[in-house]
């Protein structure tokens, strides 16, 4: 382990010293120990220093990403604690990196990427398919619902979970654990993002209705556990972003829900459901705030793709189903509707003026971001 950068003391392990001799004495740590709160930072610092010494560069847009770009050879390395994925244009250099890391840390090479942190990767000439099938089936099995009847939708379209008056759960721990696991499942399941967003709001005092709604999500998973995201090998590298908002949807706070999804070619690479920080006075304002969130997301993704040597053509198409919000973005003198909106929300107008984005209208029926702002019917979900 690496040297600690702060003074840390610990008591003697049991049996190390006789009790009478250990009175008033402690150990001063010279190196970090497993389980110490400083240990993850110390490990990452040592590992990243080793990669940088080899010639990698740490990304400023994602600190778990390291890239190597020299003499026409490009490598990308992604690290999560002590799990690492590496890819690139030179097989021989990849082997050299593996040998270099093994000499320093003793690694286990698992070969071609097939399973990583609960993600299953299936590769073919057509492209790459990611899903969390085993993880989803484990959740269903753990809840005892393997023999249940599948549900066509993850959440009732007319749910009133915020107003639930059913009895509180005696032990909220299983509910909290289940919702936490579902949050991780949304990494490959945008169709669950809204449902999990709603369920996660009741972690403090969950009721029986909330647990029943969480089990409904599992029954929905039972019908499609292997669903995931597919990335074709021959698609274009053009970004497009869809954004939407559900105005005043929270019956308690009257705050709106924003949703956005970013596509690279025809494949979704990022999606988000988030309750807005303040109450919007109109649906146009709610949609405009959703556009601002989408602009920030696509701006970050553009920089991240640049780290991966992918140059995104501009302007990026920004699709919205609210004409008033698009007028606000285009018209700097739309004063009455925007004088109370925070300055940082006008990032949409700045990006539009600079030519980074290009707003486009999309009909609500063709708006994929609807999936992230409200519970849809079975027909809408299938479309």
N, C-alpha and C positions, 0 to 999 in steps of 0.2 A: 504494500500500500504506500501511498505518497505521504510525504511529510505534512504534518498539520501546520497551518499558518497562524493558528491562535493557540494560547495556552489552554490545555484541556487536562483535567485531573479526574481520576477514577479511584474508587475504593478497591482494596485488594480482593481478588477472587476468593471464594470460600475454600478454606484449607491451605491457602498459600502461606499464611502467617498464623501463628498462635494468637488468639484474640487479645491476650494481654500485651503482646508485642506490637500489635497493629493499632493500638489506641493512638489516635491523633496523627496517623500517618496515611498518606495517599500516594498513588502512582501518578507521575507526570508522563503523558503520552508523547512519544517521539514520532509515531506514525498513526494515521487514522485506522480505526477498527471497523469491521463490518457491523452495521447497526447504529453507528455514530451518525448524528445528523449532518456532520460535515463530510462523511464518507462519500456520498454520491458526487458532490462537487469536486472532492480531491481526485476521485477516480476519473471523472470526465476531464479534469485539467491535465492529468498525466497522459490519458489516452490521446487527447487532442494535441498535446505537445509532441507526442510521438508521430502523429500523422503530419503535422506541420513540418517537422524535421525531415520527413520523407519527401515533402514537396507539395502536400495538399494545402488548400486554402479553405479557411472556415467561412461559410456563407454568413453574410450579415442579415439575411432575410429568414434563415432558419438555422439556428446554431447547431442542430443535429446533422446538418448536411456539410460534407467536405468534398471539394472538387479538385481535380488535378488536370491541368491543361498545359502541356509542354510538347514541343516538337510534333504537333499534329495529333497527339494522343490525348484523349479525354477520358477521365474516370470520374465516377460519382460514388461516394460512400455515405451511407445513411446509418446512424448509430442510435440505438435506444438502449440505454444503460449498458449491458454487455452483449447485446444482440446487434449484429452488423449485416447490412446488405451492401454489396459492391457490384458495380457494373461499369462497362466502358467499351472502348473501341479496340483495346489490345488485350488479348487473352494472356499473353506472356507477362505483361506488366501487372495484370490482376494477380497472377500467381506469385509474382515478386512481392506484391503488397501483402498477400496472405503469409508468405514466408517471413517477411519482415515483422508483421504483427505477432506471428506465432513465436518467434524468437524472444519477443519481449513479454508476451502475456500468456502463451500456451492456449491456442484457440482450437476449436473443433470445426473442421470444414464439413458442412452438410451438403455441399454440391449445388446443383441448380435449385433456384428458388421454387419451392413447392408449398411450404407452410411457414408462416412467420407471424408470431404474436397473435395467433388466432385467425389470421388471414390465409386463405387457400388460393394459390395462384395456378391457373391452368393456361399453358402457353401453346399456341399453334401458329401456323403460317398466317392465319386470319387475324391474330392479335392476342391480347392478354385479357383473361377473365379473372376478376377478383371476387371472392365471396367469403362468407363466414359460416358455412353450412354446419360444420362440426360444433362451432361455438353456439349457434342457434339451437341445435338439437340438444346440446348439453343443458341449456337454459330450460328448454321444455321438459326434459327429463327430470331436472332438479326440482321443478315445480309440480311434478307428477301429472303432467298433461299430455303425455305421449299418446294416450288413447282417446284424447278429446276430439270433438267434432270441430273441424277447422272453421274459422270465421272469414268472411269475404272482405271485411274491412278492419283496420286496426283500431278504430275508434268510432263511436256513434256520432253521426253528423250533427245531432242536436244535443250533445252532451252538456250537462250543467255541473261539471265536477267542482267548479269553484264555489258553488252554492250548496254542496253536499251537506246534509244534516245527519247522515248515517253515523252509527257509533264509531268512536275512535278505535284503532287497532290496539290490543293489549300490548303487543310487542311489535314496534314499528321496524325493527332491524331487518327482517326478511324483505319487507317492502323496499327499504332503502337499498339493500343489496341488489334486489332485482332491477330497480330503476338504474342503478349504477352500471349494471351489466348491459342493460338495454342502451344506455348512452354510448357504450363502446361499440355496440352492434350498429349504430347509425353511421359508422365509418364507411360501410359499404351499402347501407340501406337508406337512401333519401326518403323512401316512402314511410319510414318510421320517425322521421325527424320531428314532425309536428306532434305526434302522439307522445313521444318521449319528452318533448318540451313541456307539454301540459302536465304529465305525470311528475316531472321533476320539481314542480312548484309546490308539492305537498309533502316533501320529505320531513318537514318538522312535525306535522300532526296528520298523518295519513288516516283515512277512514276505510271502512269496508267497501264503500263505493270505489274508492281509488284503487284498492287492491283488485277488485273485480275488473276495473278498466285495464289494469296492468296484465291481468290474466287473459283479457281479450286480445291484447297485443300478441301474447304467446300463442293463442289459438289461431291468430292470423298467420303467425310464423309457421305454424304446423302445416299450413297449406302451401307454403313457398319457402322452405328453409334454405334452398340453394340459390335464391335470387341474389344478384350482385350487380357489379358494373363491368362493362366490356369496353376495351380500348382497341379499336381496329389498328392494324399495322399500316394501313394505306390512307389514313385520313389526313385532312389538311391541318395546319397549325394555326388556324384563325380562331381567336377567342370571341365569344359572344356571351352576354350575361342577361338573364331574365330576373326581374325584381317585381315584388308584389307586396301589398300590405292589407291586413284585415283591420279596418278602422274600429277602434273602441271595442275590441272583441272581449276584453277582460271585464266581466260584470262587476268586479269589486273595485278595480282601480281605473277602469275605462281607458286603459292604455292599449295601443294598437300592437299588432304583431307584424314584424317585417320578415320577409323571406327572400332569398336570392339563390340562384344556382348559376354556376359558370361552366360553360361548355368549351372544350377544345376540339374543334371540328364538330362532330356529332356526339361526342362523349362527355358526360358530366364529370368534372374533376374537383368541384368544390360546391358545397351547399350549406346553407345556414338558416336556422329559424331562431329569431330573437325578439323578445318583447322590448318595445321602444322605451327609452328612459323616462320620457315625460308624455303627458296627454296631448294629443294633436287636436286642433280645433276643427279640422275638416278632413275628409278622406283625401283631398288633394295634398294636404300637408303631410299626412301619414305616408302617402305614396312617395312624396318628395324625400322624406327621411329614409325610406327604403332605398331610393335611388342613391342617396349619399352613402349608405352602408355598402351597396353594391359597388360603387366607384372605389371605395377603400379596398374592398376585397380584390377587385380585378387589378388595381394598381399594385398591390402586394404580389399577386400571382405573376404579373408581368415581370417584376424584378426577380422572382424566384425562378421563372422559366429562363431568364437571361443567364442566371448562374448555371443552368443546365445547357447552355449554348443554343437555346431556342429563342429566336428573335420573333416577337409577335407583331404582325402587321397592324397598323393603326389607320383609321380610328377603329376602336372596339365597338361593336354594335350593342347598344343598351336597350333592351325591350321592356316596355312598360304599358299597362293597359289603362292608364289614366291620362287623358289629354290635358287636364288642368295642371297636373304635375309637370308634364313636358313643357307647357307654356311657361311655368315658373322657372324652369331650368333655362329656357331660351330667352326670356324677357327680363332684363335687369330692372325694369321700372314697375314690376308687378308688386307695388309697395304694400298695399293693404293686407295682402295675404302673407307677406314674408317679413314684415318689419319686426315681428316678435320671434322669428326663427333664429337660432344661434348661428353665428358666423361660420362655424365649421361645417354646417349643413350645406353651405353654398359651394362645397367642393365640387358638386355636380356642374355648376355653372363654369367654374374655373377649368375643369377638365374638358368641357364642351368647347370653351373658347380656345383652348390650346390645341384642339383637334385630337385629343386622346380618345374621346368617346363620341359616338354618334347616336342620339336617341331615336328610337323607332317605336311606333305604336303596334301593339299586338292585341288581338281580340281576347277577351277574358276566357273564352272557351278554348283558346290555343295557348294559354299561359301556363307553362309547366311549373312556375313558382307557386301556383295555387296550392300545390301539394304540400308546401312548407308553411302555409298560413292558416289552413283550416282543415277540418276533417271532411274527406270527400266520400261520396257514395261509391258503391262497387262499380257502377258504369263509368264514372269519372276516373276512378283509379285504374281501371283497365285501359282507358284511352290514353 
